[in-house]
């Protein structure tokens, strides 16, 4: 009997409403300067507040609706915990450091105190960023729990859901209001906003990841490359559909934040690998392209705290789609080509650690890697030039030693030096392969490091939170592997002399 009562109590706590979930999901709402399905708004909001896209037995949209209609039920004690990640912020608020989620009732009384502390910290420190995020989370929570965040379309205007709250309002009343709102909006503006619902519910990039994984197995296990090529082409088609849906929703090129650059980089690497495969006829290119694409898709799927998949309005400097589509796309494609060279170099080092690579085989691999580096450097140089022209157009100068600009130049000079060293025999094949494997760390610094570690400069619109641990781990693992490979792959001078005399 006790268990039955507990179950009924739990059920009453989490049964969010009698409204059909499809009606909720498809309801248009205005937030962040654009219209989106409520499904997307709820998902983004719950993730922002709690760090996850669900809460206990409730989906994001169930939790969002239950919190939005809290005022209708006097006995409702439903609430969400608030995410706090930074240990200094927890210490500042005298909270346990071993927890990530905290009771909102304990944090709301400190709302103004948190804001005051943010204003006191003049420099852009990690504590200031975390407290700013916490303050924004509390603001969002208050707006949702009052019904103010949930905007309804009514007679050409957007009004808060709490406008319809009365003592007699029920879930059925709200359901009729939402149906009328959706109908009126579609009649006045069309149903294009529902494309975003299709994008997020289709899990299209997860499908692409699965096909890519199957293609990798086909590449490794089958002698013929035809099956892997067909699967790779299918992966590209699926990703094009996903990218196109995102372009329709945002109305711009899909390269404006870290999530989109990772998405486009993996896609670009696979396309480049197929193009090179058509000329070089070596499936190692395809294996590298598929491997890198899977890594990018894996990050998009699971690195949720580092890569934000939400679609936000652009800052003014990015609203010129011509320069956005040319400069940023070229830079990201150059990173994709250099990523292929990095993967190929590491594959060679792995093979070398398992046995001796013949001189002819080593020369062959060196040429494959060199091809990718040439493509990457060519695209990077074009991207830097286009960026300079855009900078003059937007900021009135071609070059300003901004961190992104500086690191893109460092990457360019590093790889140009490698190409020069190879053609002048300053770098022998082994040193060239080792240098390419390690050189991708400069790309990662330009791509991720400026955003996650330096966090300064005119490219601040692309900055993201988190990711420092990921970047540090990447540098550490790659460095350790390079040291190990150098010891195994690079013979000492006495061995080289004996081989030469022989």
C-alpha positions in Angstrom: 0.0 0.0 0.0 2.8 2.4 0.9 4.5 1.6 -2.5 1.2 2.3 -4.3 0.8 5.7 -2.6 4.4 6.6 -3.5 3.8 5.7 -7.1 0.6 7.7 -7.3 2.3 10.7 -5.7 5.2 10.4 -8.2 2.7 10.1 -11.0 0.8 13.2 -9.9 4.0 15.1 -9.6 5.2 14.4 -13.2 1.9 14.2 -15.1 2.3 17.5 -16.8 -1.0 18.1 -18.5 -3.7 16.7 -20.7 -2.4 18.6 -23.7 -1.4 16.5 -26.7 2.4 16.7 -27.0 2.2 17.2 -30.8 0.2 20.4 -30.2 2.8 21.7 -27.8 5.7 20.7 -30.1 4.3 22.5 -33.1 3.2 25.7 -31.3 5.1 28.7 -32.7 6.7 30.9 -30.2 8.9 34.0 -30.3 12.2 33.8 -28.5 15.7 35.1 -29.1 14.6 37.4 -31.9 13.1 34.7 -34.1 10.1 32.4 -34.3 10.7 28.7 -33.5 8.6 25.6 -32.6 8.0 25.3 -28.8 9.8 22.0 -29.0 13.0 23.7 -29.8 12.5 26.6 -27.3 11.7 24.1 -24.5 14.8 22.0 -25.4 17.1 24.9 -25.4 15.7 26.4 -22.2 15.8 23.2 -20.1 19.3 22.4 -21.3 20.4 26.0 -20.5 19.0 25.8 -17.0 19.8 22.2 -16.0 22.5 21.2 -18.5 20.3 18.4 -19.9 17.5 18.2 -22.4 15.2 16.3 -20.0 14.4 16.3 -16.3 13.8 13.0 -14.5 10.8 11.4 -16.2 9.8 14.6 -18.1 10.9 15.5 -21.5 12.1 19.1 -22.1 8.7 20.2 -23.5 6.8 18.6 -20.6 9.1 20.3 -18.0 8.8 23.6 -19.9 5.0 23.5 -20.0 4.6 22.4 -16.4 6.9 25.2 -15.2 5.2 27.8 -17.5 1.7 26.9 -16.1 2.8 26.7 -12.5 0.8 29.8 -11.6 -2.4 28.0 -12.5 -2.1 25.5 -9.7 -1.8 26.8 -6.2 -0.6 23.5 -4.8 2.1 23.1 -7.5 5.6 22.7 -6.1 7.2 21.8 -9.4 10.7 23.3 -9.9 13.9 22.7 -11.8 17.4 22.6 -10.4 20.0 25.2 -11.6 23.3 24.2 -13.2 26.5 25.6 -11.7 29.7 24.1 -13.1 32.6 26.4 -12.0 34.1 25.5 -8.6 34.9 29.2 -7.8 31.3 30.2 -8.3 30.2 27.4 -5.9 32.7 28.6 -3.3 31.6 32.2 -3.8 28.0 31.1 -3.1 29.0 28.7 -0.3 27.7 25.7 -2.1 28.9 22.1 -2.1 31.7 21.7 -4.7 30.8 18.1 -5.4 27.4 18.9 -6.9 26.4 20.4 -10.3 22.7 21.1 -9.8 21.3 23.2 -7.0 18.0 24.1 -5.5 16.5 27.1 -7.3 14.9 28.4 -4.0 18.3 28.8 -2.5 19.7 30.7 -5.5 16.8 33.1 -6.3 17.3 35.2 -3.1 20.9 35.8 -4.2 19.9 36.9 -7.7 20.7 40.6 -7.3 23.8 39.7 -5.2 25.1 37.6 -8.1 24.5 40.5 -10.6 26.3 42.9 -8.3 29.3 40.6 -8.1 29.4 40.4 -11.9 29.5 44.2 -12.2 32.3 44.3 -9.7 34.6 42.0 -11.7 36.1 44.2 -14.4 38.2 41.6 -16.2 36.8 38.7 -18.3 37.6 35.9 -15.9 36.1 32.4 -15.8 34.3 33.3 -12.5 32.6 36.3 -14.2 31.5 34.2 -17.1 30.0 31.5 -14.8 28.2 34.0 -12.6 26.9 35.8 -15.7 25.6 32.5 -17.0 24.1 31.7 -13.6 22.4 35.1 -13.5 21.0 34.5 -17.0 19.8 31.0 -16.0 17.9 32.5 -13.0 16.4 35.2 -15.3 15.2 32.5 -17.7 13.8 30.4 -14.9 11.8 33.3 -13.5 10.5 34.2 -16.9 9.4 30.6 -17.6 7.8 30.0 -14.2 5.8 33.1 -14.6 4.5 32.2 -18.0 6.2 35.3 -19.5 8.8 33.3 -21.6 6.1 31.4 -23.4 4.9 33.8 -26.2 1.7 33.2 -28.0 0.7 34.5 -31.5 -2.5 36.6 -31.3 -3.9 38.9 -33.9 -0.5 39.6 -35.4 1.2 40.2 -32.1 3.1 38.1 -29.6 1.7 38.0 -26.1 2.9 36.0 -23.0 1.0 32.9 -22.0 0.2 34.3 -18.6 -2.0 36.9 -20.3 -4.6 34.1 -20.6 -4.3 32.9 -17.0 -7.4 33.3 -14.8 -8.7 31.4 -11.8 -10.8 29.1 -14.1 -8.1 28.4 -16.8 -7.5 24.7 -17.4 -5.2 22.7 -19.6 -8.1 22.3 -22.1 -8.5 26.0 -22.3 -4.8 26.4 -23.0 -4.9 23.7 -25.6 -7.6 25.6 -27.5 -5.5 28.8 -27.2 -2.4 27.1 -28.6 -4.4 25.5 -31.5 -5.8 28.9 -32.4 -2.4 30.5 -32.1 -0.8 28.0 -34.4 -3.6 28.2 -37.0 -3.4 32.0 -37.1 0.3 32.1 -37.4 0.4 29.6 -40.2 -2.4 31.5 -42.0 -0.4 34.8 -41.7 3.2 33.6 -42.1 3.2 30.0 -43.4 4.6 26.9 -41.8 8.3 27.2 -42.6 9.1 27.4 -38.9 8.2 23.7 -38.6 11.3 22.9 -40.7 13.3 23.4 -37.5 11.1 20.8 -35.7 11.9 18.3 -38.5 15.6 19.1 -38.2 15.9 18.5 -34.5 13.5 15.5 -34.3 14.9 13.6 -37.3 18.4 13.1 -35.7 19.7 13.3 -39.2 23.3 13.8 -38.2 23.2 10.6 -36.1 22.0 8.8 -39.2 25.0 10.2 -41.1 27.3 9.0 -38.3 25.9 5.5 -38.5 26.3 5.3 -42.3 29.9 6.7 -41.9 30.8 4.0 -39.4 29.4 1.3 -41.7 31.5 2.8 -44.6 34.6 2.6 -42.4 34.1 -1.1 -41.9 33.5 -1.6 -45.6 36.7 0.3 -46.4 38.8 -1.8 -44.0 37.2 -5.2 -44.6 36.6 -5.2 -48.4 39.2 -5.1 -51.0 37.0 -3.1 -53.4 36.4 0.5 -52.5 33.0 0.6 -54.4 30.8 -0.2 -51.5 32.6 2.3 -49.2 32.4 5.0 -51.9 28.6 4.4 -52.3 28.1 4.6 -48.5 30.3 7.7 -48.3 28.2 9.4 -51.1 25.1 8.4 -49.1 26.6 10.0 -46.0 27.3 13.2 -47.9 23.7 13.3 -49.3 22.3 12.8 -45.7 24.5 15.5 -44.4 23.6 17.9 -47.2 19.9 17.4 -46.3 20.7 18.2 -42.6 22.8 21.2 -43.6 20.1 22.4 -46.0 17.5 22.2 -43.3 19.7 24.3 -41.0 20.2 26.9 -43.7 16.5 27.1 -44.3 15.9 27.7 -40.6 18.7 30.2 -40.1 18.7 31.9 -43.5 22.5 31.9 -43.7 25.6 29.7 -44.3 26.0 27.0 -41.6 29.3 28.3 -40.3 28.6 30.9 -37.6 29.3 29.0 -34.4 31.6 26.2 -33.1 28.9 23.5 -33.6 28.4 24.5 -37.3 32.1 24.7 -38.0 32.6 21.2 -36.7 29.6 20.0 -38.7 30.9 21.7 -41.9 34.5 20.6 -41.3 33.7 16.9 -41.1 31.4 17.2 -44.2 34.1 19.1 -46.1 36.8 16.6 -45.2 34.7 13.7 -46.6 34.0 15.6 -49.8 37.7 16.5 -50.3 38.7 12.9 -49.6 36.4 11.6 -52.3 37.7 14.1 -54.8 41.3 13.2 -54.0 40.3 9.5 -54.2 39.1 10.0 -57.8 42.6 11.1 -58.8 44.9 9.1 -56.4 42.9 5.8 -56.4 43.9 5.0 -52.8 41.3 4.1 -50.2 43.4 5.4 -47.4 42.2 8.9 -48.3 38.6 7.7 -48.0 39.4 6.0 -44.6 40.9 9.3 -43.3 37.9 11.3 -44.6 35.4 9.0 -43.1 37.3 8.8 -39.8 37.5 12.5 -39.4 33.8 12.9 -40.4 32.8 10.4 -37.7 34.9 12.3 -35.1 33.1 15.5 -36.0 29.6 13.9 -35.9 30.5 12.3 -32.6 31.4 15.7 -31.1 28.2 17.2 -32.5 26.2 14.4 -30.8 27.9 14.0 -27.5 29.9 17.2 -26.8 26.7 19.1 -25.8 28.3 21.3 -23.2 31.0 22.4 -25.5 29.1 22.7 -28.8 25.8 24.6 -28.8 23.5 23.4 -31.5 20.9 26.2 -31.1 20.4 28.6 -33.9 20.8 32.2 -32.7 20.5 35.6 -34.5 23.8 36.9 -35.9 25.7 39.9 -34.7 25.8 42.7 -37.3 29.3 42.0 -38.6 28.3 38.5 -39.7 25.1 39.5 -41.5 26.9 39.9 -44.9 26.2 36.4 -46.3 28.7 36.8 -49.2 31.7 37.3 -47.0 30.4 34.8 -44.4 30.0 32.2 -47.1 33.4 32.8 -48.8 35.8 33.6 -46.0 34.6 31.3 -43.2 33.8 28.4 -45.6 37.3 28.5 -47.2 39.0 28.6 -43.7 36.9 25.6 -42.5 37.6 23.6 -45.6 41.3 24.3 -45.2 41.0 22.9 -41.7 39.3 19.9 -43.1 42.1 19.2 -45.6 44.7 19.7 -43.0 42.8 17.3 -40.7 43.0 14.7 -43.5 46.8 15.1 -43.5 46.8 14.8 -39.7 44.9 11.6 -39.7 46.9 10.1 -42.6 50.2 11.0 -40.7 48.9 9.4 -37.5 47.8 6.2 -39.5 51.4 6.0 -40.9 52.9 6.4 -37.4 50.6 3.7 -36.0 51.6 1.3 -38.8 55.3 2.2 -38.3 55.0 1.4 -34.6 53.7 -2.1 -35.4 56.5 -2.9 -37.8 59.0 -1.5 -40.3 57.6 0.5 -43.3 59.5 0.0 -46.5 61.2 3.0 -48.1 59.0 2.9 -51.1 55.8 2.6 -49.0 57.0 5.5 -46.8 57.6 7.7 -49.9 54.1 6.8 -51.1 52.5 7.8 -47.9 54.5 11.0 -47.8 53.1 12.0 -51.2 49.5 11.3 -50.0 50.0 13.5 -46.9 51.7 16.2 -49.0 48.7 16.3 -51.3 46.4 17.1 -48.4 48.7 19.7 -47.0 48.9 21.5 -50.4 45.1 21.5 -50.6 44.9 22.8 -47.1 47.5 25.5 -47.4 46.0 26.7 -50.7 42.5 27.0 -49.1 43.9 28.6 -46.0 45.8 31.3 -47.9 42.7 32.1 -49.9 40.7 32.3 -46.7 43.2 34.6 -45.0 43.1 37.0 -48.0 39.3 37.0 -48.1 39.3 37.6 -44.4 41.5 40.6 -44.8 39.2 42.1 -47.5 36.2 41.4 -45.2 38.0 43.0 -42.3 38.7 46.1 -44.3 35.0 46.2 -45.4 33.7 45.7 -41.8 36.4 47.3 -39.5 38.3 49.6 -41.9 41.6 47.6 -41.8 43.0 44.6 -43.5 45.0 43.2 -40.6 44.9 44.0 -36.8 46.8 41.1 -35.1 43.5 39.9 -33.6 44.0 36.4 -31.9 42.2 34.6 -34.7 44.1 36.4 -37.4 47.4 35.8 -35.7 46.8 32.1 -35.2 45.6 31.6 -38.7 48.9 33.2 -39.9 50.8 30.9 -37.5 49.1 27.9 -39.0 49.8 29.1 -42.6 53.5 29.8 -41.8 53.9 26.4 -40.1 52.6 24.4 -43.0 54.4 26.5 -45.6 57.6 25.8 -43.7 56.8 22.1 -43.8 56.2 22.2 -47.6 59.4 24.2 -48.1 61.4 21.8 -45.9 60.2 18.8 -47.9 61.0 20.2 -51.3 64.5 21.4 -50.2 65.2 18.0 -48.4 65.5 19.8 -45.1 62.8 17.5 -43.8 63.2 13.8 -44.7 60.0 11.8 -45.1 60.0 10.6 -41.5 60.4 14.1 -40.1 57.8 15.4 -42.5 55.2 12.9 -41.4 55.9 13.5 -37.7 55.7 17.3 -38.2 52.4 17.0 -40.0 51.0 14.8 -37.2 52.1 17.4 -34.6 51.2 20.4 -36.8 47.5 19.9 -36.5 47.8 21.2 -32.9 48.4 24.7 -34.4 45.1 24.3 -36.3 43.3 23.2 -33.1 44.7 26.2 -31.3 43.5 28.6 -34.1 40.1 26.8 -34.3 39.3 25.9 -30.7 42.0 27.4 -28.6 41.3 31.1 -29.4 37.6 30.5 -28.5 38.1 28.3 -25.4 41.4 29.5 -23.9 42.2 33.0 -25.1 38.6 34.2 -25.4 39.5 37.7 -26.5 39.5 39.8 -29.7 37.2 41.0 -32.4 36.0 37.5 -33.2 34.2 37.3 -29.8 30.9 36.5 -31.6 32.3 33.0 -32.1 33.4 32.4 -28.5 32.1 29.4 -26.6 32.2 28.2 -23.0 33.9 25.0 -22.0 36.2 22.9 -24.1 39.5 23.7 -22.4 39.7 20.2 -21.0 39.0 18.7 -24.4 41.7 20.8 -26.0 44.2 20.1 -23.3 43.5 16.4 -23.5 44.0 16.5 -27.3 47.3 18.3 -27.0 48.5 15.9 -24.2 47.5 12.7 -26.1 49.0 13.8 -29.4 52.2 15.0 -27.8 52.7 11.7 -25.9 52.0 9.7 -29.1 54.5 11.8 -31.1 57.2 11.2 -28.5 56.5 7.5 -28.6 56.4 7.5 -32.4 59.6 9.4 -32.7 61.4 6.9 -30.5 60.0 4.0 -32.5 59.9 5.6 -36.0 63.1 7.7 -36.0 66.3 5.6 -36.0 69.4 7.0 -34.3 72.3 8.4 -36.4 74.4 5.3 -35.9 71.7 3.1 -37.3 71.3 5.4 -40.3 75.0 5.2 -40.9 75.1 1.4 -40.8 72.2 1.3 -43.1 73.9 3.7 -45.5 77.1 1.7 -45.5 75.3 -1.5 -46.0 
